[in-house]
């Protein structure tokens, strides 16, 4: 039976944004699943679901755990950005063959609130009560924070597909120290599978220092690879094929 990869998307998106990786890894013989997180199925022009704003990152984890428990195989977990934090939490609750973290959001205890991060989330985090509201960045913010290495037309196309995100989930990640439920805590002793951490040195949302601290957290089982010519969008920036190939090579080894 071919290995199954569960690909977990990040904020404001859906399973659609794994298009490149889905095609690549399917061609390599993997069975790929690209679930869309709860309340993210809406069209960009639609109002957000009434329950989206107060959905926790742990709700996302719970939904994915249920999907995976129905599989007949032990999967590989692959996550990007917020989806990589979901994958980290999920890996402490289920058995998985390997963990691939692409530009991963940090678990509680590792800070990533740099100036570039604040600038990217400015319109979201300056709304009073954002932690209980649906949030979505402006085009200018996300072009600066995530898509700065992409052509303008591609930046616009990506932003135009974005839906709203849970303010609660965002606060559990960005302001984890104030979260009494400690939703983003990850017990590293529970991460025992081979773990690959990939990032771009020009990433403005997940700073390089943050990725290095995540690597140190999982160092007994982790491998870190940093790409000098990439930023946050390793799934679609020019040269994404090299990143995908490196992941495949690593999976074949482990």
C-alpha positions as CSV (number, residue, x, y, z in Angstrom):
1,X,0.0,0.0,0.0
2,X,1.3,3.5,-0.9
3,X,2.0,5.9,1.9
4,X,-0.7,8.5,2.7
5,X,0.2,12.1,3.2
6,X,-2.3,14.3,5.0
7,X,-1.6,17.9,3.9
8,X,-2.8,20.6,6.4
9,X,-3.2,24.1,5.1
10,X,-2.6,27.4,6.9
11,X,-4.6,30.5,7.7
12,X,-7.3,31.9,5.3
13,X,-7.1,29.0,2.9
14,X,-8.4,25.6,2.0
15,X,-7.1,22.3,0.6
16,X,-6.8,24.0,-2.8
17,X,-3.5,25.6,-1.9
18,X,-1.7,22.3,-1.9
19,X,-2.3,22.1,-5.7
20,X,1.4,21.9,-6.6
21,X,2.4,19.5,-3.9
22,X,-0.7,17.3,-4.4
23,X,0.2,16.9,-8.1
24,X,3.9,16.3,-7.4
25,X,3.5,13.8,-4.6
26,X,0.7,11.9,-6.3
27,X,3.0,11.5,-9.3
28,X,5.5,9.9,-6.9
29,X,3.0,7.3,-5.8
30,X,1.7,8.8,-2.6
31,X,-2.0,8.9,-1.7
32,X,-2.6,12.6,-0.8
33,X,-5.4,14.0,1.3
34,X,-5.9,17.8,1.4
35,X,-8.7,18.4,3.9
36,X,-10.2,21.9,4.3
37,X,-10.3,23.0,7.9
38,X,-13.7,23.6,9.5
39,X,-15.6,26.7,8.3
40,X,-13.0,27.4,5.6
41,X,-15.2,26.0,2.8
42,X,-16.8,29.4,2.1
43,X,-16.2,31.4,-1.1
44,X,-14.0,34.5,-0.6
45,X,-16.9,36.8,-1.2
46,X,-19.1,35.0,1.3
47,X,-19.6,36.2,4.9
48,X,-17.7,34.0,7.4
49,X,-19.5,31.2,9.2
50,X,-21.0,32.5,12.6
51,X,-18.9,30.0,14.5
52,X,-15.6,30.5,12.7
53,X,-14.4,33.4,14.9
54,X,-14.4,31.4,18.1
55,X,-13.1,28.1,16.7
56,X,-9.9,26.9,18.4
57,X,-6.8,25.5,16.8
58,X,-7.7,22.4,18.9
59,X,-11.0,22.2,16.9
60,X,-9.0,21.9,13.8
61,X,-6.9,19.2,15.4
62,X,-9.9,17.3,16.6
63,X,-11.5,17.3,13.1
64,X,-8.3,16.0,11.5
65,X,-7.8,13.4,14.1
66,X,-11.2,12.0,13.3
67,X,-10.4,11.9,9.6
68,X,-7.1,10.1,10.2
69,X,-8.6,7.6,12.6
70,X,-10.8,6.4,9.7
71,X,-7.8,5.7,7.5
72,X,-6.5,2.1,7.2
73,X,-2.9,3.2,7.2
74,X,-0.5,5.3,9.4
75,X,-0.1,8.6,7.6
76,X,2.7,11.1,7.0
77,X,1.6,14.6,8.3
78,X,2.6,17.6,6.2
79,X,1.7,21.1,7.3
80,X,2.4,24.6,6.2
81,X,2.4,27.7,8.5
82,X,-0.6,27.4,10.9
83,X,-1.2,23.9,9.4
84,X,2.3,22.9,10.5
85,X,1.4,23.8,14.1
86,X,-1.8,21.8,13.8
87,X,0.4,18.9,12.6
88,X,2.7,19.2,15.6
89,X,-0.2,19.1,18.0
90,X,-1.8,16.2,16.0
91,X,1.4,14.2,16.1
92,X,1.2,14.0,19.9
93,X,-2.3,12.5,19.6
94,X,-2.0,10.0,16.8
95,X,0.6,7.7,15.3
96,X,2.3,9.0,12.2
97,X,5.1,7.8,10.0
98,X,6.8,11.2,9.6
99,X,6.2,14.8,10.2
100,X,7.0,17.5,7.6
101,X,6.8,21.1,8.8
102,X,7.0,23.8,6.1
103,X,7.5,27.3,7.4
104,X,5.9,26.2,10.7
105,X,4.0,28.4,13.1
106,X,5.6,28.0,16.6
107,X,4.1,26.2,19.5
108,X,3.7,27.8,22.9
109,X,7.0,28.8,24.4
110,X,8.6,29.9,21.2
111,X,8.1,33.5,20.3
112,X,7.7,34.7,16.7
113,X,6.3,38.2,17.3
114,X,8.9,40.2,15.2
115,X,8.3,43.5,13.6
116,X,7.7,41.9,10.2
117,X,5.0,39.6,11.7
118,X,3.2,42.5,13.4
119,X,3.3,44.4,10.1
120,X,1.7,41.4,8.2
121,X,-1.1,41.0,10.8
122,X,-1.5,44.8,11.6
123,X,-5.1,45.2,10.4
124,X,-6.1,41.9,12.1
125,X,-4.5,42.5,15.5
126,X,-5.4,46.1,15.8
127,X,-9.2,45.3,15.8
128,X,-10.4,45.4,19.4
129,X,-11.6,41.9,20.3
130,X,-9.9,40.3,17.3
131,X,-9.6,37.1,19.3
132,X,-13.3,36.6,19.0
133,X,-13.8,38.0,15.5
134,X,-13.2,36.6,11.9
135,X,-10.0,38.1,10.5
136,X,-8.4,38.5,7.1
137,X,-5.4,40.5,6.0
138,X,-5.3,43.2,3.4
139,X,-3.7,42.5,0.0
140,X,-0.8,44.8,0.9
141,X,-0.1,43.0,4.2
142,X,-0.1,39.5,2.8
143,X,1.9,40.5,-0.3
144,X,4.5,41.9,2.1
145,X,4.5,39.1,4.6
146,X,4.0,35.9,2.6
147,X,4.2,36.6,-1.2
148,X,7.0,39.1,-1.6
149,X,9.0,36.8,-3.9
150,X,6.1,36.2,-6.3
151,X,4.9,38.3,-9.3
152,X,2.2,40.8,-8.6
153,X,-0.4,38.9,-10.6
154,X,0.2,35.7,-8.6
155,X,0.1,37.7,-5.3
156,X,-3.3,39.1,-6.3
157,X,-4.6,35.7,-7.4
158,X,-3.7,34.1,-4.1
159,X,-5.1,36.9,-2.0
160,X,-8.4,36.8,-3.9
161,X,-8.9,33.2,-2.9
162,X,-8.4,33.9,0.8
163,X,-11.3,33.4,3.2
164,X,-11.7,34.5,6.8
165,X,-9.8,32.9,9.6
166,X,-10.6,32.4,13.3
167,X,-9.5,35.2,15.5
168,X,-9.4,32.8,18.4
169,X,-7.0,30.4,16.6
170,X,-4.8,33.4,15.6
171,X,-4.6,34.6,19.2
172,X,-3.8,31.1,20.4
173,X,-0.8,31.1,18.1
174,X,0.3,34.8,18.2
175,X,-0.4,35.5,21.8
176,X,-0.1,32.0,23.3
177,X,1.2,33.4,26.6
178,X,-2.2,34.8,27.3
179,X,-4.2,31.7,26.4
180,X,-5.4,30.1,29.6
181,X,-6.3,26.9,27.8
182,X,-2.7,26.6,26.4
183,X,-4.1,25.4,23.1
184,X,-0.8,25.6,21.2
185,X,1.3,23.6,23.7
186,X,3.2,20.7,22.2
187,X,4.9,18.2,24.4
188,X,8.1,17.4,22.4
189,X,8.6,14.1,24.2
190,X,5.5,12.9,22.3
191,X,7.1,13.7,19.0
192,X,9.0,10.5,18.2
193,X,8.6,10.2,14.4
194,X,11.2,11.5,12.0
195,X,10.6,15.3,11.6
196,X,11.6,17.5,8.8
197,X,11.5,21.3,9.2
198,X,11.8,23.5,6.2
199,X,11.9,27.3,5.8
200,X,12.9,30.3,3.8
201,X,15.6,32.6,5.1
202,X,13.5,35.5,3.7
203,X,10.3,34.5,5.5
204,X,8.6,37.5,7.2
205,X,5.9,35.6,9.0
206,X,8.0,32.7,10.5
207,X,11.4,34.3,11.2
208,X,14.5,32.2,10.8
209,X,15.2,32.3,14.5
210,X,11.8,30.9,15.2
211,X,12.4,27.9,12.9
212,X,15.8,27.2,14.6
213,X,14.1,27.1,18.0
214,X,11.5,24.7,16.7
215,X,14.3,22.5,15.4
216,X,16.0,22.6,18.8
217,X,12.7,21.5,20.4
218,X,12.5,18.4,18.3
219,X,16.2,18.0,17.7
220,X,16.5,14.3,18.7
221,X,14.3,13.3,15.7
222,X,14.5,16.5,13.6
223,X,16.2,17.7,10.5
224,X,16.3,21.4,9.5
225,X,16.7,22.7,6.0
226,X,16.7,26.5,5.2
227,X,16.4,27.8,1.6
228,X,18.2,31.1,1.1
229,X,16.2,32.0,-2.0
230,X,12.7,31.4,-0.5
231,X,10.3,33.2,1.8
232,X,7.0,32.0,3.4
233,X,5.3,30.6,0.3
234,X,7.5,27.5,-0.3
235,X,4.4,25.9,-1.9
236,X,4.4,28.1,-4.9
237,X,7.4,30.4,-5.2
238,X,9.7,30.0,-8.1
239,X,11.7,26.8,-7.3
240,X,9.1,25.1,-5.2
241,X,9.8,21.9,-7.1
242,X,13.2,21.7,-5.5
243,X,11.7,21.9,-2.0
244,X,9.1,19.2,-2.9
245,X,11.9,17.0,-4.3
246,X,14.0,17.5,-1.1
247,X,11.0,16.4,0.9
248,X,10.5,13.3,-1.2
249,X,14.2,12.4,-1.0
250,X,14.0,12.7,2.8
251,X,10.9,10.6,3.0
252,X,12.5,7.9,1.0
253,X,15.4,7.8,3.4
254,X,13.4,7.7,6.6
